[in-house]
């Protein structure tokens, strides 16, 4: 029997368990599924003994299950079998040197490494799962975490990389002077240590999809990751020891700031580490920054004045004849011209 890796506040547990017990009284068949839902729902309040920064980093690379629908509650025998299968697969993957963390549910906006262990994430089910499938995932991940406590993090963990790339935009901006434009179907760029070639291409997909193609020149292995942006795309190499590249698909002036969007890609696996989209001060000195702020404020004020003027209503009296009577009315004329 594995022990829990997490410590959840007692009050939060009691409140959730009370709701779970009440629901199970009304619907006994859903008891197992409800308990699993309770575990997933309290994930954000949990802490980890593997990664002390789990609460801080879970937002950037979360693997906690999203909202899911439990299609049925399996028999106890099916749940027990799923438990053993999850444990067995965890031990096999550990022995072969490629352990992963299993997840299920919709993961839009989340990335490819587990925030707690730094291990690659493997999607094993969608949004509709059974209680046996949920137990299979839980048992597998519990066994992987137990092995980490006993033997330490495996070499496939990207924990140090996750920590160094917690804020990819800041890393990109510090290295902006060394950026290289990555042109679609253009020449590849080579990492500083000469190990990896990186290319942005539509030629590697039979459907013509845009992909980042990474070639490991030591092992001759190739990884491909979808990258749908229109460009221009700029690349900077990640911090030393991370084997990563940061790809910026947006670095444009908007208002009095720069809108910057950056994704960090792990070169060895071709998996996404993190992404960030934020606004930075414009390039240049403080005087330039204040000038741009004033320009932006003035432009906003002018637009507001134009909208107000456009909504002014002018009434023009008109006359029309209905039968033998003359009717006097007013027609509203709304200005719609803009400069």
C-alpha positions as CSV (number, residue, x, y, z in Angstrom):
1,X,0.0,0.0,0.0
2,X,1.4,3.4,-1.0
3,X,1.3,6.4,1.2
4,X,0.0,9.8,0.1
5,X,2.5,12.2,-1.2
6,X,0.4,15.2,-0.4
7,X,-0.7,17.0,2.7
8,X,-4.2,18.6,2.4
9,X,-5.7,21.0,5.1
10,X,-8.0,19.0,7.4
11,X,-10.9,21.5,7.1
12,X,-10.8,21.3,3.3
13,X,-10.9,17.5,3.5
14,X,-13.7,17.4,6.0
15,X,-15.9,19.7,3.9
16,X,-15.3,17.8,0.7
17,X,-15.8,14.4,2.3
18,X,-19.1,15.6,3.9
19,X,-20.4,16.5,0.4
20,X,-19.0,13.3,-1.0
21,X,-20.8,11.2,1.7
22,X,-24.1,12.9,1.1
23,X,-23.9,12.3,-2.6
24,X,-22.9,8.7,-2.1
25,X,-26.0,8.2,0.1
26,X,-28.2,9.3,-2.7
27,X,-26.3,7.5,-5.4
28,X,-24.4,4.5,-4.0
29,X,-23.0,3.4,-7.4
30,X,-21.1,6.7,-7.7
31,X,-19.1,6.3,-4.5
32,X,-15.8,5.3,-6.0
33,X,-16.0,8.0,-8.7
34,X,-17.0,10.7,-6.2
35,X,-13.9,9.9,-4.0
36,X,-11.7,10.3,-7.0
37,X,-13.4,13.6,-7.9
38,X,-12.7,14.8,-4.3
39,X,-9.0,14.0,-4.7
40,X,-8.7,15.9,-8.0
41,X,-10.7,18.8,-6.8
42,X,-8.3,19.5,-3.9
43,X,-5.2,19.2,-6.0
44,X,-4.6,23.0,-6.0
45,X,-4.5,23.1,-2.2
46,X,-1.9,20.3,-2.0
47,X,1.9,20.4,-1.4
48,X,4.6,18.1,-2.5
49,X,7.5,16.5,-0.8
50,X,9.3,16.0,-4.1
51,X,9.1,19.5,-5.4
52,X,8.9,22.2,-2.7
53,X,7.8,24.8,-5.3
54,X,4.9,22.7,-6.5
55,X,2.2,25.2,-5.5
56,X,4.1,28.0,-7.2
57,X,4.8,26.1,-10.5
58,X,1.6,24.1,-10.9
59,X,0.0,27.0,-12.9
60,X,2.7,26.9,-15.5
61,X,2.8,23.2,-16.2
62,X,-0.1,21.6,-14.4
63,X,-1.0,18.0,-14.9
64,X,-3.8,17.9,-12.4
65,X,-6.9,16.3,-14.0
66,X,-9.4,18.8,-15.5
67,X,-13.1,18.6,-15.1
68,X,-14.2,15.1,-16.2
69,X,-17.3,13.0,-16.5
70,X,-17.4,9.6,-14.9
71,X,-19.4,7.5,-17.3
72,X,-19.9,4.6,-14.8
73,X,-18.8,3.1,-11.6
74,X,-17.0,-0.2,-12.1
75,X,-17.2,-3.2,-9.9
76,X,-14.7,-3.6,-7.1
77,X,-12.9,-6.4,-9.0
78,X,-12.4,-4.1,-12.1
79,X,-11.0,-1.3,-9.9
80,X,-8.6,-3.7,-8.1
81,X,-7.4,-5.0,-11.5
82,X,-6.9,-1.4,-12.7
83,X,-4.9,-0.7,-9.5
84,X,-2.5,-3.6,-10.1
85,X,-2.1,-2.7,-13.8
86,X,-1.2,0.9,-13.0
87,X,1.4,-0.2,-10.5
88,X,2.9,-2.8,-12.9
89,X,3.2,-0.3,-15.7
90,X,4.9,2.2,-13.4
91,X,7.5,-0.4,-12.4
92,X,8.1,-1.5,-16.0
93,X,8.6,2.1,-17.2
94,X,10.9,2.8,-14.3
95,X,13.0,-0.3,-15.1
96,X,13.2,0.7,-18.8
97,X,14.3,4.2,-17.9
98,X,11.3,6.2,-19.3
99,X,8.8,6.8,-16.5
100,X,5.9,9.1,-17.1
101,X,3.0,10.7,-15.3
102,X,-0.5,9.6,-16.5
103,X,-3.2,12.2,-16.9
104,X,-6.8,12.3,-18.1
105,X,-9.2,15.1,-18.9
106,X,-9.0,18.2,-21.1
107,X,-5.6,19.8,-20.8
108,X,-5.8,22.9,-23.1
109,X,-3.2,25.4,-22.1
110,X,-1.2,22.9,-20.1
111,X,2.2,21.6,-21.1
112,X,4.1,18.4,-21.4
113,X,6.0,18.0,-18.1
114,X,4.5,17.3,-14.7
115,X,5.1,20.2,-12.3
116,X,5.8,18.0,-9.3
117,X,8.2,15.4,-10.7
118,X,9.4,17.0,-13.9
119,X,8.6,13.8,-15.8
120,X,6.9,13.8,-19.2
121,X,3.1,13.6,-19.2
122,X,1.2,10.8,-20.9
123,X,-2.5,11.3,-21.7
124,X,-4.3,7.9,-21.2
125,X,-7.9,9.0,-21.3
126,X,-10.1,11.9,-22.3
127,X,-12.8,13.7,-20.4
128,X,-15.1,10.8,-20.0
129,X,-13.6,8.1,-17.8
130,X,-14.7,5.2,-15.6
131,X,-13.8,4.8,-11.9
132,X,-11.5,2.0,-12.9
133,X,-9.6,4.2,-15.4
134,X,-9.2,6.9,-12.7
135,X,-7.9,4.3,-10.2
136,X,-5.4,3.0,-12.9
137,X,-4.0,6.6,-13.3
138,X,-3.9,7.2,-9.5
139,X,-2.2,3.9,-8.7
140,X,0.4,4.4,-11.5
141,X,1.3,7.9,-10.5
142,X,1.4,7.0,-6.8
143,X,3.9,4.1,-7.5
144,X,6.1,6.4,-9.7
145,X,6.2,9.0,-6.9
146,X,7.0,6.3,-4.3
147,X,10.0,5.1,-6.5
148,X,11.2,8.7,-6.8
149,X,11.2,9.0,-3.0
150,X,13.1,5.7,-2.7
151,X,15.6,6.1,-5.6
152,X,15.6,9.8,-6.5
153,X,14.6,11.6,-9.7
154,X,15.4,9.8,-12.9
155,X,17.5,11.4,-15.7
156,X,14.4,12.0,-17.7
157,X,13.1,14.5,-15.2
158,X,13.2,18.1,-16.3
159,X,12.8,19.6,-12.8
160,X,15.8,21.8,-13.0
161,X,14.8,23.0,-16.5
162,X,11.2,23.8,-15.2
163,X,12.7,25.9,-12.5
164,X,15.1,27.8,-14.8
165,X,12.3,28.4,-17.3
166,X,9.6,29.4,-14.9
167,X,9.2,32.7,-16.7
168,X,10.1,32.1,-20.3
169,X,9.4,35.7,-21.4
170,X,11.9,37.1,-18.9
171,X,14.6,34.5,-20.1
172,X,13.8,35.4,-23.8
173,X,14.0,39.2,-23.1
174,X,17.4,38.9,-21.3
175,X,18.8,37.1,-24.4
176,X,16.9,39.1,-27.0
177,X,20.0,40.7,-28.4
178,X,21.2,37.1,-29.4
179,X,17.9,36.1,-31.1
180,X,17.8,34.5,-34.5
181,X,14.9,34.6,-36.9
182,X,13.5,31.2,-37.8
183,X,12.1,31.3,-41.3
184,X,9.4,28.8,-42.5
185,X,11.1,26.1,-44.6
186,X,14.3,28.0,-44.2
187,X,17.7,26.9,-43.0
188,X,18.1,25.1,-39.6
189,X,19.8,26.7,-36.6
190,X,22.3,24.8,-34.5
191,X,22.5,24.8,-30.7
192,X,25.7,26.3,-29.1
193,X,27.0,22.9,-28.2
194,X,26.5,21.6,-31.8
195,X,24.2,18.8,-30.7
196,X,20.7,19.9,-32.0
197,X,19.5,21.4,-35.3
198,X,16.1,23.2,-35.1
199,X,14.0,24.0,-38.2
200,X,10.5,25.4,-38.8
201,X,9.0,23.5,-41.6
202,X,5.8,22.4,-43.4
203,X,7.8,19.8,-45.4
204,X,7.8,17.3,-42.5
205,X,4.0,16.8,-42.4
206,X,2.0,15.2,-45.2
207,X,-0.8,17.6,-44.4
208,X,1.5,20.6,-44.7
209,X,1.1,21.6,-41.0
210,X,3.7,23.9,-39.5
211,X,6.1,22.0,-37.2
212,X,9.2,22.6,-35.2
213,X,11.6,19.8,-36.3
214,X,14.5,19.0,-33.9
215,X,17.3,16.7,-35.0
216,X,19.6,15.2,-32.4
217,X,23.0,15.0,-34.2
218,X,24.4,12.6,-31.7
219,X,21.6,9.9,-32.0
220,X,20.2,11.0,-35.4
221,X,16.7,11.0,-33.7
222,X,14.1,13.5,-34.9
223,X,11.2,15.0,-33.0
224,X,8.4,17.1,-34.4
225,X,6.1,19.5,-32.5
226,X,3.2,21.4,-34.0
227,X,3.7,25.2,-34.3
228,X,0.9,27.0,-36.1
229,X,2.0,30.6,-35.9
230,X,2.3,32.9,-38.9
231,X,5.6,34.5,-37.9
232,X,8.0,36.1,-37.8
233,X,9.4,33.6,-35.3
234,X,12.5,34.3,-33.3
235,X,14.6,31.8,-31.4
236,X,17.0,32.1,-28.5
237,X,18.8,29.2,-26.8
238,X,17.8,28.4,-23.2
239,X,20.0,28.7,-20.1
240,X,23.0,26.4,-19.9
241,X,22.2,22.9,-18.9
242,X,18.6,23.0,-20.0
243,X,18.9,21.8,-23.7
244,X,16.1,24.1,-24.6
245,X,15.1,26.7,-27.2
246,X,12.7,29.6,-26.6
247,X,10.5,30.5,-29.6
248,X,9.0,34.0,-29.7
249,X,6.0,34.3,-32.1
250,X,5.0,37.8,-30.9
251,X,7.1,40.8,-30.0
252,X,5.2,43.8,-31.2
253,X,4.4,47.3,-29.9
254,X,0.9,47.7,-28.6
255,X,-0.2,50.9,-26.9
256,X,2.7,51.9,-24.5
257,X,4.1,48.3,-24.1
258,X,5.4,45.3,-26.0
259,X,3.1,42.2,-26.3
260,X,5.5,39.2,-26.0
261,X,4.6,35.6,-26.4
262,X,7.2,32.9,-25.8
263,X,7.1,29.0,-25.8
264,X,10.0,26.9,-24.4
265,X,10.7,23.6,-26.1
266,X,12.8,20.7,-24.7
267,X,15.2,19.7,-27.4
268,X,15.9,16.2,-26.3
269,X,12.3,15.1,-26.2
270,X,10.5,17.6,-28.5
271,X,8.0,18.4,-25.7
272,X,6.8,21.8,-24.6
273,X,8.2,23.0,-21.2
274,X,6.2,26.2,-20.7
275,X,4.6,29.2,-22.4
276,X,3.9,32.7,-21.4
277,X,2.2,35.7,-23.0
278,X,2.6,39.1,-21.3
279,X,3.2,42.8,-21.8
280,X,6.6,44.3,-21.2
281,X,7.8,48.0,-21.3
282,X,8.9,49.2,-24.7
283,X,12.6,49.0,-25.7
284,X,14.5,52.2,-25.0
285,X,14.9,54.6,-22.1
286,X,12.4,55.9,-19.6
287,X,11.8,59.1,-21.5
288,X,10.8,57.1,-24.6
289,X,8.5,55.0,-22.4
290,X,6.7,58.1,-20.9
291,X,6.3,59.6,-24.4
292,X,4.6,56.4,-25.7
293,X,2.3,56.4,-22.7
294,X,1.3,60.0,-23.4
295,X,0.7,59.1,-27.1
296,X,-1.4,56.2,-26.2
297,X,-3.5,58.2,-23.7
298,X,-4.0,60.9,-26.2
299,X,-5.1,58.5,-28.9
300,X,-7.6,56.8,-26.5
301,X,-9.0,60.3,-25.5
302,X,-9.5,61.2,-29.2
303,X,-11.3,57.9,-29.9
304,X,-13.6,58.5,-26.9
305,X,-14.4,62.0,-28.2
306,X,-15.2,60.7,-31.7
307,X,-17.5,58.0,-30.3
308,X,-19.3,60.6,-28.2
309,X,-19.7,63.0,-31.2
310,X,-21.0,60.1,-33.3
311,X,-23.8,59.4,-30.9
312,X,-25.2,63.0,-30.8
313,X,-28.7,63.1,-32.2
314,X,-30.0,66.0,-34.3
315,X,-33.8,66.4,-34.8
316,X,-35.1,67.8,-38.1
317,X,-38.8,68.7,-38.3
318,X,-40.6,67.2,-41.4
319,X,-44.2,67.3,-42.6
320,X,-46.1,64.5,-44.4
321,X,-49.7,64.3,-45.5
322,X,-52.0,61.5,-44.4
323,X,-55.4,61.7,-46.1
324,X,-56.5,65.3,-45.8
325,X,-54.4,65.9,-42.6
326,X,-50.8,67.2,-42.4
327,X,-48.7,65.5,-39.7
328,X,-45.6,67.1,-38.2
329,X,-42.9,64.6,-37.1
330,X,-39.2,64.7,-36.2
331,X,-36.6,62.5,-37.8
332,X,-33.5,61.7,-35.9
333,X,-30.3,62.1,-37.8
334,X,-27.3,60.3,-36.3
335,X,-23.8,61.4,-37.2
336,X,-21.8,58.4,-38.4
337,X,-18.6,60.0,-39.8
338,X,-15.3,59.3,-38.2
339,X,-12.0,60.9,-38.8
